[in-house]
Amino acid sequence: MARVPLHYIDLRTFSYATEDEKRVTQALRTFLPEDATIERAESVGHHGDRIVVLSARVETADGMRYILDRLGELADLDRVIDELDERVDDNCSFFCRLDKQAAFRGDVRLGPGITLRAKVEAYPANKEAAMENARELLSRHAESTDSE
């Protein structure tokens, strides 16, 4: 199996008072391996409304491969790869926003609702090296999805 040049992947979403928390959890699970633990933290919005923050960190190679395989299903993954200069920061973190409504239906699309942050391994630890590793990794997962 190919090496995964990531330290971890964080996924986070919010469940607002108008949403069913179980459905939001199900949407987040679309991207997570079965054994992943979802952390839950309650907060209060500006107007006193309940907001639940749901998040998960995946640090195992198999778990990260699962998430990357799901990302490989993005119809516009080539666009994500082309935008790496804007999606990778100076701290070698890759960011992507995923559509929470689509995820609830089991679909993988870019859009609002779920934030993905992956810490990219890069030696030396700079944006250019991280972008190259992210490009190679995402391209590899795009190709493996295309060949299925």
mmCIF file of the C-alpha atoms, coordinates in Angstrom:
data_MODEL
# 
_entry.id   MODEL 
# 
loop_
_atom_site.group_PDB 
_atom_site.id 
_atom_site.type_symbol 
_atom_site.label_atom_id 
_atom_site.label_alt_id 
_atom_site.label_comp_id 
_atom_site.label_asym_id 
_atom_site.label_entity_id 
_atom_site.label_seq_id 
_atom_site.pdbx_PDB_ins_code 
_atom_site.Cartn_x 
_atom_site.Cartn_y 
_atom_site.Cartn_z 
_atom_site.occupancy 
_atom_site.B_iso_or_equiv 
_atom_site.pdbx_formal_charge 
_atom_site.auth_seq_id 
_atom_site.auth_comp_id 
_atom_site.auth_asym_id 
_atom_site.auth_atom_id 
_atom_site.pdbx_PDB_model_num 
ATOM 1   C CA . MET A 1 1   ? 0.000   0.000  0.000   1.00 0.00 ? 1   MET A CA 1 
ATOM 2   C CA . ALA A 1 2   ? 1.121   3.501  -0.781  1.00 0.00 ? 2   ALA A CA 1 
ATOM 3   C CA . ARG A 1 3   ? 2.334   5.701  2.027   1.00 0.00 ? 3   ARG A CA 1 
ATOM 4   C CA . VAL A 1 4   ? 0.007   8.472  3.234   1.00 0.00 ? 4   VAL A CA 1 
ATOM 5   C CA . PRO A 1 5   ? 1.994   11.716 3.585   1.00 0.00 ? 5   PRO A CA 1 
ATOM 6   C CA . LEU A 1 6   ? -0.345  13.175 6.199   1.00 0.00 ? 6   LEU A CA 1 
ATOM 7   C CA . HIS A 1 7   ? -0.025  13.554 9.956   1.00 0.00 ? 7   HIS A CA 1 
ATOM 8   C CA . TYR A 1 8   ? -3.815  13.588 10.492  1.00 0.00 ? 8   TYR A CA 1 
ATOM 9   C CA . ILE A 1 9   ? -7.155  14.644 9.030   1.00 0.00 ? 9   ILE A CA 1 
ATOM 10  C CA . ASP A 1 10  ? -9.683  16.683 11.013  1.00 0.00 ? 10  ASP A CA 1 
ATOM 11  C CA . LEU A 1 11  ? -13.339 16.892 10.034  1.00 0.00 ? 11  LEU A CA 1 
ATOM 12  C CA . ARG A 1 12  ? -15.730 19.344 11.690  1.00 0.00 ? 12  ARG A CA 1 
ATOM 13  C CA . THR A 1 13  ? -19.321 20.445 11.273  1.00 0.00 ? 13  THR A CA 1 
ATOM 14  C CA . PHE A 1 14  ? -21.999 22.266 13.231  1.00 0.00 ? 14  PHE A CA 1 
ATOM 15  C CA . SER A 1 15  ? -25.472 21.091 14.124  1.00 0.00 ? 15  SER A CA 1 
ATOM 16  C CA . TYR A 1 16  ? -27.685 24.132 14.536  1.00 0.00 ? 16  TYR A CA 1 
ATOM 17  C CA . ALA A 1 17  ? -30.910 24.285 16.562  1.00 0.00 ? 17  ALA A CA 1 
ATOM 18  C CA . THR A 1 18  ? -32.925 23.965 13.330  1.00 0.00 ? 18  THR A CA 1 
ATOM 19  C CA . GLU A 1 19  ? -31.164 20.720 12.350  1.00 0.00 ? 19  GLU A CA 1 
ATOM 20  C CA . ASP A 1 20  ? -31.512 17.133 13.538  1.00 0.00 ? 20  ASP A CA 1 
ATOM 21  C CA . GLU A 1 21  ? -28.207 16.302 15.236  1.00 0.00 ? 21  GLU A CA 1 
ATOM 22  C CA . LYS A 1 22  ? -28.466 12.623 14.267  1.00 0.00 ? 22  LYS A CA 1 
ATOM 23  C CA . ARG A 1 23  ? -28.741 13.572 10.591  1.00 0.00 ? 23  ARG A CA 1 
ATOM 24  C CA . VAL A 1 24  ? -25.759 15.923 10.864  1.00 0.00 ? 24  VAL A CA 1 
ATOM 25  C CA . THR A 1 25  ? -23.776 13.136 12.553  1.00 0.00 ? 25  THR A CA 1 
ATOM 26  C CA . GLN A 1 26  ? -24.775 10.799 9.709   1.00 0.00 ? 26  GLN A CA 1 
ATOM 27  C CA . ALA A 1 27  ? -23.514 13.366 7.180   1.00 0.00 ? 27  ALA A CA 1 
ATOM 28  C CA . LEU A 1 28  ? -20.161 13.580 8.957   1.00 0.00 ? 28  LEU A CA 1 
ATOM 29  C CA . ARG A 1 29  ? -19.939 9.755  9.099   1.00 0.00 ? 29  ARG A CA 1 
ATOM 30  C CA . THR A 1 30  ? -20.078 9.726  5.285   1.00 0.00 ? 30  THR A CA 1 
ATOM 31  C CA . PHE A 1 31  ? -16.380 10.634 5.353   1.00 0.00 ? 31  PHE A CA 1 
ATOM 32  C CA . LEU A 1 32  ? -15.274 8.617  8.372   1.00 0.00 ? 32  LEU A CA 1 
ATOM 33  C CA . PRO A 1 33  ? -14.208 5.016  8.832   1.00 0.00 ? 33  PRO A CA 1 
ATOM 34  C CA . GLU A 1 34  ? -16.529 2.972  11.079  1.00 0.00 ? 34  GLU A CA 1 
ATOM 35  C CA . ASP A 1 35  ? -14.207 3.024  14.081  1.00 0.00 ? 35  ASP A CA 1 
ATOM 36  C CA . ALA A 1 36  ? -13.747 6.821  14.101  1.00 0.00 ? 36  ALA A CA 1 
ATOM 37  C CA . THR A 1 37  ? -14.879 8.637  17.227  1.00 0.00 ? 37  THR A CA 1 
ATOM 38  C CA . ILE A 1 38  ? -16.929 11.807 16.863  1.00 0.00 ? 38  ILE A CA 1 
ATOM 39  C CA . GLU A 1 39  ? -16.392 14.404 19.581  1.00 0.00 ? 39  GLU A CA 1 
ATOM 40  C CA . ARG A 1 40  ? -19.385 16.509 20.588  1.00 0.00 ? 40  ARG A CA 1 
ATOM 41  C CA . ALA A 1 41  ? -19.240 19.970 22.170  1.00 0.00 ? 41  ALA A CA 1 
ATOM 42  C CA . GLU A 1 42  ? -22.241 22.175 22.926  1.00 0.00 ? 42  GLU A CA 1 
ATOM 43  C CA . SER A 1 43  ? -22.127 25.895 22.403  1.00 0.00 ? 43  SER A CA 1 
ATOM 44  C CA . VAL A 1 44  ? -24.536 28.809 22.258  1.00 0.00 ? 44  VAL A CA 1 
ATOM 45  C CA . GLY A 1 45  ? -25.003 31.117 19.288  1.00 0.00 ? 45  GLY A CA 1 
ATOM 46  C CA . HIS A 1 46  ? -25.240 34.904 19.333  1.00 0.00 ? 46  HIS A CA 1 
ATOM 47  C CA . HIS A 1 47  ? -29.009 34.823 19.907  1.00 0.00 ? 47  HIS A CA 1 
ATOM 48  C CA . GLY A 1 48  ? -28.891 32.083 22.533  1.00 0.00 ? 48  GLY A CA 1 
ATOM 49  C CA . ASP A 1 49  ? -29.591 29.257 20.098  1.00 0.00 ? 49  ASP A CA 1 
ATOM 50  C CA . ARG A 1 50  ? -27.981 25.844 20.618  1.00 0.00 ? 50  ARG A CA 1 
ATOM 51  C CA . ILE A 1 51  ? -25.059 24.883 18.412  1.00 0.00 ? 51  ILE A CA 1 
ATOM 52  C CA . VAL A 1 52  ? -23.397 21.476 18.646  1.00 0.00 ? 52  VAL A CA 1 
ATOM 53  C CA . VAL A 1 53  ? -19.884 21.171 17.234  1.00 0.00 ? 53  VAL A CA 1 
ATOM 54  C CA . LEU A 1 54  ? -19.168 17.682 15.897  1.00 0.00 ? 54  LEU A CA 1 
ATOM 55  C CA . SER A 1 55  ? -15.567 16.836 15.078  1.00 0.00 ? 55  SER A CA 1 
ATOM 56  C CA . ALA A 1 56  ? -13.291 13.885 14.441  1.00 0.00 ? 56  ALA A CA 1 
ATOM 57  C CA . ARG A 1 57  ? -9.548  13.456 14.051  1.00 0.00 ? 57  ARG A CA 1 
ATOM 58  C CA . VAL A 1 58  ? -8.228  10.487 12.094  1.00 0.00 ? 58  VAL A CA 1 
ATOM 59  C CA . GLU A 1 59  ? -4.537  9.677  12.541  1.00 0.00 ? 59  GLU A CA 1 
ATOM 60  C CA . THR A 1 60  ? -4.230  6.102  11.275  1.00 0.00 ? 60  THR A CA 1 
ATOM 61  C CA . ALA A 1 61  ? -3.033  5.463  7.726   1.00 0.00 ? 61  ALA A CA 1 
ATOM 62  C CA . ASP A 1 62  ? -6.019  3.201  6.976   1.00 0.00 ? 62  ASP A CA 1 
ATOM 63  C CA . GLY A 1 63  ? -8.459  5.773  8.334   1.00 0.00 ? 63  GLY A CA 1 
ATOM 64  C CA . MET A 1 64  ? -6.888  8.566  6.304   1.00 0.00 ? 64  MET A CA 1 
ATOM 65  C CA . ARG A 1 65  ? -6.946  6.361  3.182   1.00 0.00 ? 65  ARG A CA 1 
ATOM 66  C CA . TYR A 1 66  ? -10.682 5.842  3.725   1.00 0.00 ? 66  TYR A CA 1 
ATOM 67  C CA . ILE A 1 67  ? -11.270 9.606  3.825   1.00 0.00 ? 67  ILE A CA 1 
ATOM 68  C CA . LEU A 1 68  ? -9.030  10.169 0.809   1.00 0.00 ? 68  LEU A CA 1 
ATOM 69  C CA . ASP A 1 69  ? -10.893 7.479  -1.133  1.00 0.00 ? 69  ASP A CA 1 
ATOM 70  C CA . ARG A 1 70  ? -14.132 9.340  -0.385  1.00 0.00 ? 70  ARG A CA 1 
ATOM 71  C CA . LEU A 1 71  ? -12.508 12.608 -1.552  1.00 0.00 ? 71  LEU A CA 1 
ATOM 72  C CA . GLY A 1 72  ? -11.473 10.775 -4.709  1.00 0.00 ? 72  GLY A CA 1 
ATOM 73  C CA . GLU A 1 73  ? -15.195 10.586 -5.544  1.00 0.00 ? 73  GLU A CA 1 
ATOM 74  C CA . LEU A 1 74  ? -15.392 14.382 -5.946  1.00 0.00 ? 74  LEU A CA 1 
ATOM 75  C CA . ALA A 1 75  ? -16.503 15.219 -9.484  1.00 0.00 ? 75  ALA A CA 1 
ATOM 76  C CA . ASP A 1 76  ? -14.390 18.377 -9.310  1.00 0.00 ? 76  ASP A CA 1 
ATOM 77  C CA . LEU A 1 77  ? -11.273 16.908 -7.676  1.00 0.00 ? 77  LEU A CA 1 
ATOM 78  C CA . ASP A 1 78  ? -9.209  18.309 -10.559 1.00 0.00 ? 78  ASP A CA 1 
ATOM 79  C CA . ARG A 1 79  ? -10.417 21.782 -9.523  1.00 0.00 ? 79  ARG A CA 1 
ATOM 80  C CA . VAL A 1 80  ? -9.296  21.110 -5.933  1.00 0.00 ? 80  VAL A CA 1 
ATOM 81  C CA . ILE A 1 81  ? -5.867  20.067 -7.211  1.00 0.00 ? 81  ILE A CA 1 
ATOM 82  C CA . ASP A 1 82  ? -5.667  23.201 -9.395  1.00 0.00 ? 82  ASP A CA 1 
ATOM 83  C CA . GLU A 1 83  ? -6.539  25.362 -6.345  1.00 0.00 ? 83  GLU A CA 1 
ATOM 84  C CA . LEU A 1 84  ? -3.887  23.900 -4.022  1.00 0.00 ? 84  LEU A CA 1 
ATOM 85  C CA . ASP A 1 85  ? -2.106  27.254 -3.796  1.00 0.00 ? 85  ASP A CA 1 
ATOM 86  C CA . GLU A 1 86  ? -5.253  28.605 -2.103  1.00 0.00 ? 86  GLU A CA 1 
ATOM 87  C CA . ARG A 1 87  ? -6.053  25.413 -0.165  1.00 0.00 ? 87  ARG A CA 1 
ATOM 88  C CA . VAL A 1 88  ? -2.657  24.816 1.472   1.00 0.00 ? 88  VAL A CA 1 
ATOM 89  C CA . ASP A 1 89  ? -1.460  27.328 4.046   1.00 0.00 ? 89  ASP A CA 1 
ATOM 90  C CA . ASP A 1 90  ? 2.014   28.229 5.309   1.00 0.00 ? 90  ASP A CA 1 
ATOM 91  C CA . ASN A 1 91  ? 1.608   25.690 8.151   1.00 0.00 ? 91  ASN A CA 1 
ATOM 92  C CA . CYS A 1 92  ? 1.305   22.826 5.613   1.00 0.00 ? 92  CYS A CA 1 
ATOM 93  C CA . SER A 1 93  ? -2.415  22.351 6.242   1.00 0.00 ? 93  SER A CA 1 
ATOM 94  C CA . PHE A 1 94  ? -4.767  21.476 3.376   1.00 0.00 ? 94  PHE A CA 1 
ATOM 95  C CA . PHE A 1 95  ? -8.359  22.738 3.618   1.00 0.00 ? 95  PHE A CA 1 
ATOM 96  C CA . CYS A 1 96  ? -11.526 21.694 1.852   1.00 0.00 ? 96  CYS A CA 1 
ATOM 97  C CA . ARG A 1 97  ? -15.205 22.393 2.504   1.00 0.00 ? 97  ARG A CA 1 
ATOM 98  C CA . LEU A 1 98  ? -17.690 19.614 1.792   1.00 0.00 ? 98  LEU A CA 1 
ATOM 99  C CA . ASP A 1 99  ? -21.435 19.836 1.236   1.00 0.00 ? 99  ASP A CA 1 
ATOM 100 C CA . LYS A 1 100 ? -23.251 18.686 4.388   1.00 0.00 ? 100 LYS A CA 1 
ATOM 101 C CA . GLN A 1 101 ? -26.604 18.131 2.626   1.00 0.00 ? 101 GLN A CA 1 
ATOM 102 C CA . ALA A 1 102 ? -25.004 15.980 -0.087  1.00 0.00 ? 102 ALA A CA 1 
ATOM 103 C CA . ALA A 1 103 ? -23.042 14.066 2.558   1.00 0.00 ? 103 ALA A CA 1 
ATOM 104 C CA . PHE A 1 104 ? -26.273 13.212 4.365   1.00 0.00 ? 104 PHE A CA 1 
ATOM 105 C CA . ARG A 1 105 ? -27.380 11.487 1.140   1.00 0.00 ? 105 ARG A CA 1 
ATOM 106 C CA . GLY A 1 106 ? -23.985 9.725  0.948   1.00 0.00 ? 106 GLY A CA 1 
ATOM 107 C CA . ASP A 1 107 ? -22.720 11.934 -1.891  1.00 0.00 ? 107 ASP A CA 1 
ATOM 108 C CA . VAL A 1 108 ? -19.356 13.679 -1.953  1.00 0.00 ? 108 VAL A CA 1 
ATOM 109 C CA . ARG A 1 109 ? -19.414 17.274 -3.193  1.00 0.00 ? 109 ARG A CA 1 
ATOM 110 C CA . LEU A 1 110 ? -17.693 20.540 -2.480  1.00 0.00 ? 110 LEU A CA 1 
ATOM 111 C CA . GLY A 1 111 ? -19.881 22.996 -0.618  1.00 0.00 ? 111 GLY A CA 1 
ATOM 112 C CA . PRO A 1 112 ? -20.769 24.410 2.755   1.00 0.00 ? 112 PRO A CA 1 
ATOM 113 C CA . GLY A 1 113 ? -21.172 22.529 5.980   1.00 0.00 ? 113 GLY A CA 1 
ATOM 114 C CA . ILE A 1 114 ? -18.224 20.215 6.675   1.00 0.00 ? 114 ILE A CA 1 
ATOM 115 C CA . THR A 1 115 ? -14.661 21.465 6.999   1.00 0.00 ? 115 THR A CA 1 
ATOM 116 C CA . LEU A 1 116 ? -11.793 19.105 6.260   1.00 0.00 ? 116 LEU A CA 1 
ATOM 117 C CA . ARG A 1 117 ? -8.287  20.009 7.405   1.00 0.00 ? 117 ARG A CA 1 
ATOM 118 C CA . ALA A 1 118 ? -5.364  17.691 6.695   1.00 0.00 ? 118 ALA A CA 1 
ATOM 119 C CA . LYS A 1 119 ? -1.876  18.294 8.053   1.00 0.00 ? 119 LYS A CA 1 
ATOM 120 C CA . VAL A 1 120 ? 0.432   17.464 5.145   1.00 0.00 ? 120 VAL A CA 1 
ATOM 121 C CA . GLU A 1 121 ? 3.863   15.971 5.782   1.00 0.00 ? 121 GLU A CA 1 
ATOM 122 C CA . ALA A 1 122 ? 6.470   18.141 4.127   1.00 0.00 ? 122 ALA A CA 1 
ATOM 123 C CA . TYR A 1 123 ? 10.244  18.112 4.430   1.00 0.00 ? 123 TYR A CA 1 
ATOM 124 C CA . PRO A 1 124 ? 11.285  20.891 4.550   1.00 0.00 ? 124 PRO A CA 1 
ATOM 125 C CA . ALA A 1 125 ? 8.074   22.070 6.203   1.00 0.00 ? 125 ALA A CA 1 
ATOM 126 C CA . ASN A 1 126 ? 7.007   24.741 3.742   1.00 0.00 ? 126 ASN A CA 1 
ATOM 127 C CA . LYS A 1 127 ? 3.988   25.474 1.603   1.00 0.00 ? 127 LYS A CA 1 
ATOM 128 C CA . GLU A 1 128 ? 5.600   24.433 -1.686  1.00 0.00 ? 128 GLU A CA 1 
ATOM 129 C CA . ALA A 1 129 ? 6.633   20.998 -0.410  1.00 0.00 ? 129 ALA A CA 1 
ATOM 130 C CA . ALA A 1 130 ? 3.209   20.503 1.187   1.00 0.00 ? 130 ALA A CA 1 
ATOM 131 C CA . MET A 1 131 ? 1.452   21.484 -2.049  1.00 0.00 ? 131 MET A CA 1 
ATOM 132 C CA . GLU A 1 132 ? 3.521   18.984 -4.032  1.00 0.00 ? 132 GLU A CA 1 
ATOM 133 C CA . ASN A 1 133 ? 2.768   16.167 -1.573  1.00 0.00 ? 133 ASN A CA 1 
ATOM 134 C CA . ALA A 1 134 ? -0.938  17.070 -1.551  1.00 0.00 ? 134 ALA A CA 1 
ATOM 135 C CA . ARG A 1 135 ? -1.005  17.195 -5.371  1.00 0.00 ? 135 ARG A CA 1 
ATOM 136 C CA . GLU A 1 136 ? 0.593   13.765 -5.652  1.00 0.00 ? 136 GLU A CA 1 
ATOM 137 C CA . LEU A 1 137 ? -1.691  12.288 -2.990  1.00 0.00 ? 137 LEU A CA 1 
ATOM 138 C CA . LEU A 1 138 ? -4.936  13.698 -4.417  1.00 0.00 ? 138 LEU A CA 1 
ATOM 139 C CA . SER A 1 139 ? -3.949  12.787 -7.980  1.00 0.00 ? 139 SER A CA 1 
ATOM 140 C CA . ARG A 1 140 ? -3.256  9.211  -6.871  1.00 0.00 ? 140 ARG A CA 1 
ATOM 141 C CA . HIS A 1 141 ? -6.696  8.961  -5.254  1.00 0.00 ? 141 HIS A CA 1 
ATOM 142 C CA . ALA A 1 142 ? -8.370  10.521 -8.293  1.00 0.00 ? 142 ALA A CA 1 
ATOM 143 C CA . GLU A 1 143 ? -6.719  7.906  -10.516 1.00 0.00 ? 143 GLU A CA 1 
ATOM 144 C CA . SER A 1 144 ? -7.712  5.015  -8.246  1.00 0.00 ? 144 SER A CA 1 
ATOM 145 C CA . THR A 1 145 ? -11.339 6.183  -8.311  1.00 0.00 ? 145 THR A CA 1 
ATOM 146 C CA . ASP A 1 146 ? -11.251 6.583  -12.116 1.00 0.00 ? 146 ASP A CA 1 
ATOM 147 C CA . SER A 1 147 ? -9.984  3.036  -12.595 1.00 0.00 ? 147 SER A CA 1 
ATOM 148 C CA . GLU A 1 148 ? -12.841 1.465  -10.610 1.00 0.00 ? 148 GLU A CA 1 
# 
